[in-house]
Amino acid sequence: MALIITDECINCDVCEPQCPNGAISMGPEIYQIDPDRCTECVGHFDEPQCRVLCPVDCIPNDPRRPETREQLLAKLERLQAEDRAQPGEGVPPGAPLGSRVAAMPAGER
């Protein structure tokens, strides 16, 4: 299932650069996770890196979005296909999956 960031978030900026899918961005007050891009790091790491590095343990599973490992892998494959079809400007070939999103101006994410 996708992850969420709770209001215990202290905006430490640790999670956002660690997300291989570019699913984490700054929201109006705290960081937020785009559930359509979150794969819980399946296909990249053994466990979600945002959760591993979060100093205040504010990234639980989102109970509203249950997903199996197979569904998370399918989401990863979709994201990778999208990134191949729409390479980001200024993003070198072979860059990590979330690089296209990170290279976009904030207003276009």
PyMOL commands that place a pseudoatom at each C-alpha (Angstrom):
pseudoatom trace, name=CA, resn=MET, resi=1, chain=A, elem=C, hetatm=0, pos=[0.000, 0.000, 0.000]
pseudoatom trace, name=CA, resn=ALA, resi=2, chain=A, elem=C, hetatm=0, pos=[1.113, 3.558, -0.487]
pseudoatom trace, name=CA, resn=LEU, resi=3, chain=A, elem=C, hetatm=0, pos=[2.639, 5.410, 2.409]
pseudoatom trace, name=CA, resn=ILE, resi=4, chain=A, elem=C, hetatm=0, pos=[1.492, 8.674, 3.982]
pseudoatom trace, name=CA, resn=ILE, resi=5, chain=A, elem=C, hetatm=0, pos=[3.282, 11.347, 5.954]
pseudoatom trace, name=CA, resn=THR, resi=6, chain=A, elem=C, hetatm=0, pos=[1.467, 12.337, 9.130]
pseudoatom trace, name=CA, resn=ASP, resi=7, chain=A, elem=C, hetatm=0, pos=[1.329, 15.733, 10.786]
pseudoatom trace, name=CA, resn=GLU, resi=8, chain=A, elem=C, hetatm=0, pos=[4.151, 14.648, 13.094]
pseudoatom trace, name=CA, resn=CYS, resi=9, chain=A, elem=C, hetatm=0, pos=[6.473, 15.520, 10.162]
pseudoatom trace, name=CA, resn=ILE, resi=10, chain=A, elem=C, hetatm=0, pos=[9.131, 18.060, 11.188]
pseudoatom trace, name=CA, resn=ASN, resi=11, chain=A, elem=C, hetatm=0, pos=[10.086, 19.016, 7.605]
pseudoatom trace, name=CA, resn=CYS, resi=12, chain=A, elem=C, hetatm=0, pos=[13.616, 17.751, 8.065]
pseudoatom trace, name=CA, resn=ASP, resi=13, chain=A, elem=C, hetatm=0, pos=[14.063, 17.310, 4.273]
pseudoatom trace, name=CA, resn=VAL, resi=14, chain=A, elem=C, hetatm=0, pos=[15.493, 13.790, 4.623]
pseudoatom trace, name=CA, resn=CYS, resi=15, chain=A, elem=C, hetatm=0, pos=[12.771, 11.830, 2.819]
pseudoatom trace, name=CA, resn=GLU, resi=16, chain=A, elem=C, hetatm=0, pos=[12.279, 13.733, -0.437]
pseudoatom trace, name=CA, resn=PRO, resi=17, chain=A, elem=C, hetatm=0, pos=[15.690, 13.157, -2.059]
pseudoatom trace, name=CA, resn=GLN, resi=18, chain=A, elem=C, hetatm=0, pos=[15.669, 9.479, -1.041]
pseudoatom trace, name=CA, resn=CYS, resi=19, chain=A, elem=C, hetatm=0, pos=[12.504, 8.553, -2.956]
pseudoatom trace, name=CA, resn=PRO, resi=20, chain=A, elem=C, hetatm=0, pos=[13.512, 6.722, -6.147]
pseudoatom trace, name=CA, resn=ASN, resi=21, chain=A, elem=C, hetatm=0, pos=[10.116, 7.436, -7.725]
pseudoatom trace, name=CA, resn=GLY, resi=22, chain=A, elem=C, hetatm=0, pos=[9.847, 11.165, -7.040]
pseudoatom trace, name=CA, resn=ALA, resi=23, chain=A, elem=C, hetatm=0, pos=[6.700, 10.512, -4.986]
pseudoatom trace, name=CA, resn=ILE, resi=24, chain=A, elem=C, hetatm=0, pos=[7.566, 12.875, -2.123]
pseudoatom trace, name=CA, resn=SER, resi=25, chain=A, elem=C, hetatm=0, pos=[7.154, 16.637, -2.381]
pseudoatom trace, name=CA, resn=MET, resi=26, chain=A, elem=C, hetatm=0, pos=[6.599, 19.563, -0.067]
pseudoatom trace, name=CA, resn=GLY, resi=27, chain=A, elem=C, hetatm=0, pos=[2.915, 20.167, 0.608]
pseudoatom trace, name=CA, resn=PRO, resi=28, chain=A, elem=C, hetatm=0, pos=[1.299, 23.306, 2.040]
pseudoatom trace, name=CA, resn=GLU, resi=29, chain=A, elem=C, hetatm=0, pos=[2.701, 22.614, 5.533]
pseudoatom trace, name=CA, resn=ILE, resi=30, chain=A, elem=C, hetatm=0, pos=[4.482, 19.244, 5.539]
pseudoatom trace, name=CA, resn=TYR, resi=31, chain=A, elem=C, hetatm=0, pos=[5.857, 16.799, 3.028]
pseudoatom trace, name=CA, resn=GLN, resi=32, chain=A, elem=C, hetatm=0, pos=[3.351, 14.635, 1.172]
pseudoatom trace, name=CA, resn=ILE, resi=33, chain=A, elem=C, hetatm=0, pos=[3.474, 11.395, -0.783]
pseudoatom trace, name=CA, resn=ASP, resi=34, chain=A, elem=C, hetatm=0, pos=[1.820, 10.991, -4.175]
pseudoatom trace, name=CA, resn=PRO, resi=35, chain=A, elem=C, hetatm=0, pos=[0.127, 7.576, -3.870]
pseudoatom trace, name=CA, resn=ASP, resi=36, chain=A, elem=C, hetatm=0, pos=[0.195, 7.148, -7.640]
pseudoatom trace, name=CA, resn=ARG, resi=37, chain=A, elem=C, hetatm=0, pos=[4.026, 7.248, -7.576]
pseudoatom trace, name=CA, resn=CYS, resi=38, chain=A, elem=C, hetatm=0, pos=[4.727, 5.521, -4.246]
pseudoatom trace, name=CA, resn=THR, resi=39, chain=A, elem=C, hetatm=0, pos=[5.831, 1.902, -4.615]
pseudoatom trace, name=CA, resn=GLU, resi=40, chain=A, elem=C, hetatm=0, pos=[7.233, 1.607, -1.074]
pseudoatom trace, name=CA, resn=CYS, resi=41, chain=A, elem=C, hetatm=0, pos=[10.609, 1.335, -2.831]
pseudoatom trace, name=CA, resn=VAL, resi=42, chain=A, elem=C, hetatm=0, pos=[9.633, -2.091, -4.238]
pseudoatom trace, name=CA, resn=GLY, resi=43, chain=A, elem=C, hetatm=0, pos=[12.016, -2.814, -7.095]
pseudoatom trace, name=CA, resn=HIS, resi=44, chain=A, elem=C, hetatm=0, pos=[14.647, -0.482, -5.645]
pseudoatom trace, name=CA, resn=PHE, resi=45, chain=A, elem=C, hetatm=0, pos=[15.218, -1.352, -1.981]
pseudoatom trace, name=CA, resn=ASP, resi=46, chain=A, elem=C, hetatm=0, pos=[14.149, -3.972, 0.554]
pseudoatom trace, name=CA, resn=GLU, resi=47, chain=A, elem=C, hetatm=0, pos=[12.226, -1.400, 2.586]
pseudoatom trace, name=CA, resn=PRO, resi=48, chain=A, elem=C, hetatm=0, pos=[10.918, 2.143, 2.065]
pseudoatom trace, name=CA, resn=GLN, resi=49, chain=A, elem=C, hetatm=0, pos=[13.860, 4.498, 2.364]
pseudoatom trace, name=CA, resn=CYS, resi=50, chain=A, elem=C, hetatm=0, pos=[11.764, 7.424, 3.566]
pseudoatom trace, name=CA, resn=ARG, resi=51, chain=A, elem=C, hetatm=0, pos=[10.572, 5.322, 6.482]
pseudoatom trace, name=CA, resn=VAL, resi=52, chain=A, elem=C, hetatm=0, pos=[14.080, 4.045, 7.254]
pseudoatom trace, name=CA, resn=LEU, resi=53, chain=A, elem=C, hetatm=0, pos=[15.535, 7.564, 7.385]
pseudoatom trace, name=CA, resn=CYS, resi=54, chain=A, elem=C, hetatm=0, pos=[12.650, 9.459, 9.006]
pseudoatom trace, name=CA, resn=PRO, resi=55, chain=A, elem=C, hetatm=0, pos=[13.837, 10.659, 12.431]
pseudoatom trace, name=CA, resn=VAL, resi=56, chain=A, elem=C, hetatm=0, pos=[10.315, 10.968, 13.879]
pseudoatom trace, name=CA, resn=ASP, resi=57, chain=A, elem=C, hetatm=0, pos=[8.670, 7.809, 12.493]
pseudoatom trace, name=CA, resn=CYS, resi=58, chain=A, elem=C, hetatm=0, pos=[5.816, 9.675, 10.790]
pseudoatom trace, name=CA, resn=ILE, resi=59, chain=A, elem=C, hetatm=0, pos=[5.445, 7.559, 7.611]
pseudoatom trace, name=CA, resn=PRO, resi=60, chain=A, elem=C, hetatm=0, pos=[2.934, 4.726, 8.123]
pseudoatom trace, name=CA, resn=ASN, resi=61, chain=A, elem=C, hetatm=0, pos=[1.082, 2.705, 5.490]
pseudoatom trace, name=CA, resn=ASP, resi=62, chain=A, elem=C, hetatm=0, pos=[-1.969, 4.452, 4.080]
pseudoatom trace, name=CA, resn=PRO, resi=63, chain=A, elem=C, hetatm=0, pos=[-4.876, 2.187, 5.111]
pseudoatom trace, name=CA, resn=ARG, resi=64, chain=A, elem=C, hetatm=0, pos=[-7.039, 3.749, 2.370]
pseudoatom trace, name=CA, resn=ARG, resi=65, chain=A, elem=C, hetatm=0, pos=[-4.747, 2.385, -0.356]
pseudoatom trace, name=CA, resn=PRO, resi=66, chain=A, elem=C, hetatm=0, pos=[-3.996, -1.294, 0.208]
pseudoatom trace, name=CA, resn=GLU, resi=67, chain=A, elem=C, hetatm=0, pos=[-1.687, -2.705, -2.497]
pseudoatom trace, name=CA, resn=THR, resi=68, chain=A, elem=C, hetatm=0, pos=[0.020, -6.059, -2.890]
pseudoatom trace, name=CA, resn=ARG, resi=69, chain=A, elem=C, hetatm=0, pos=[3.685, -6.424, -3.808]
pseudoatom trace, name=CA, resn=GLU, resi=70, chain=A, elem=C, hetatm=0, pos=[2.552, -7.412, -7.310]
pseudoatom trace, name=CA, resn=GLN, resi=71, chain=A, elem=C, hetatm=0, pos=[0.502, -4.222, -7.616]
pseudoatom trace, name=CA, resn=LEU, resi=72, chain=A, elem=C, hetatm=0, pos=[3.456, -2.145, -6.430]
pseudoatom trace, name=CA, resn=LEU, resi=73, chain=A, elem=C, hetatm=0, pos=[5.711, -3.811, -9.019]
pseudoatom trace, name=CA, resn=ALA, resi=74, chain=A, elem=C, hetatm=0, pos=[3.135, -3.114, -11.735]
pseudoatom trace, name=CA, resn=LYS, resi=75, chain=A, elem=C, hetatm=0, pos=[3.044, 0.534, -10.643]
pseudoatom trace, name=CA, resn=LEU, resi=76, chain=A, elem=C, hetatm=0, pos=[6.852, 0.679, -10.831]
pseudoatom trace, name=CA, resn=GLU, resi=77, chain=A, elem=C, hetatm=0, pos=[6.780, -0.755, -14.358]
pseudoatom trace, name=CA, resn=ARG, resi=78, chain=A, elem=C, hetatm=0, pos=[4.197, 1.880, -15.369]
pseudoatom trace, name=CA, resn=LEU, resi=79, chain=A, elem=C, hetatm=0, pos=[6.314, 4.679, -13.898]
pseudoatom trace, name=CA, resn=GLN, resi=80, chain=A, elem=C, hetatm=0, pos=[9.435, 3.429, -15.662]
pseudoatom trace, name=CA, resn=ALA, resi=81, chain=A, elem=C, hetatm=0, pos=[7.551, 3.225, -18.977]
pseudoatom trace, name=CA, resn=GLU, resi=82, chain=A, elem=C, hetatm=0, pos=[6.290, 6.795, -18.491]
pseudoatom trace, name=CA, resn=ASP, resi=83, chain=A, elem=C, hetatm=0, pos=[9.804, 8.032, -17.773]
pseudoatom trace, name=CA, resn=ARG, resi=84, chain=A, elem=C, hetatm=0, pos=[11.139, 6.294, -20.893]
pseudoatom trace, name=CA, resn=ALA, resi=85, chain=A, elem=C, hetatm=0, pos=[8.357, 7.799, -23.013]
pseudoatom trace, name=CA, resn=GLN, resi=86, chain=A, elem=C, hetatm=0, pos=[8.820, 11.317, -21.615]
pseudoatom trace, name=CA, resn=PRO, resi=87, chain=A, elem=C, hetatm=0, pos=[12.496, 11.866, -20.837]
pseudoatom trace, name=CA, resn=GLY, resi=88, chain=A, elem=C, hetatm=0, pos=[13.090, 14.926, -18.697]
pseudoatom trace, name=CA, resn=GLU, resi=89, chain=A, elem=C, hetatm=0, pos=[14.878, 17.927, -20.054]
pseudoatom trace, name=CA, resn=GLY, resi=90, chain=A, elem=C, hetatm=0, pos=[18.390, 18.033, -18.711]
pseudoatom trace, name=CA, resn=VAL, resi=91, chain=A, elem=C, hetatm=0, pos=[18.140, 14.573, -17.183]
pseudoatom trace, name=CA, resn=PRO, resi=92, chain=A, elem=C, hetatm=0, pos=[20.916, 12.280, -18.412]
pseudoatom trace, name=CA, resn=PRO, resi=93, chain=A, elem=C, hetatm=0, pos=[19.981, 8.864, -19.801]
pseudoatom trace, name=CA, resn=GLY, resi=94, chain=A, elem=C, hetatm=0, pos=[20.105, 6.208, -17.097]
pseudoatom trace, name=CA, resn=ALA, resi=95, chain=A, elem=C, hetatm=0, pos=[19.395, 8.674, -14.271]
pseudoatom trace, name=CA, resn=PRO, resi=96, chain=A, elem=C, hetatm=0, pos=[17.262, 7.347, -11.365]
pseudoatom trace, name=CA, resn=LEU, resi=97, chain=A, elem=C, hetatm=0, pos=[13.523, 7.037, -11.976]
pseudoatom trace, name=CA, resn=GLY, resi=98, chain=A, elem=C, hetatm=0, pos=[12.483, 10.154, -10.043]
pseudoatom trace, name=CA, resn=SER, resi=99, chain=A, elem=C, hetatm=0, pos=[14.984, 12.396, -11.836]
pseudoatom trace, name=CA, resn=ARG, resi=100, chain=A, elem=C, hetatm=0, pos=[12.485, 13.493, -14.470]
pseudoatom trace, name=CA, resn=VAL, resi=101, chain=A, elem=C, hetatm=0, pos=[10.158, 14.752, -11.757]
pseudoatom trace, name=CA, resn=ALA, resi=102, chain=A, elem=C, hetatm=0, pos=[12.966, 16.404, -9.821]
pseudoatom trace, name=CA, resn=ALA, resi=103, chain=A, elem=C, hetatm=0, pos=[14.102, 18.219, -12.981]
pseudoatom trace, name=CA, resn=MET, resi=104, chain=A, elem=C, hetatm=0, pos=[10.634, 19.726, -13.508]
pseudoatom trace, name=CA, resn=PRO, resi=105, chain=A, elem=C, hetatm=0, pos=[9.859, 23.199, -12.144]
pseudoatom trace, name=CA, resn=ALA, resi=106, chain=A, elem=C, hetatm=0, pos=[7.856, 22.940, -8.925]
pseudoatom trace, name=CA, resn=GLY, resi=107, chain=A, elem=C, hetatm=0, pos=[4.709, 24.385, -10.530]
pseudoatom trace, name=CA, resn=GLU, resi=108, chain=A, elem=C, hetatm=0, pos=[4.634, 21.593, -13.132]
pseudoatom trace, name=CA, resn=ARG, resi=109, chain=A, elem=C, hetatm=0, pos=[4.910, 18.624, -10.738]
for i in range(1, 109): cmd.bond("trace and resi %d" % i, "trace and resi %d" % (i + 1))
show_as sticks, trace
zoom trace
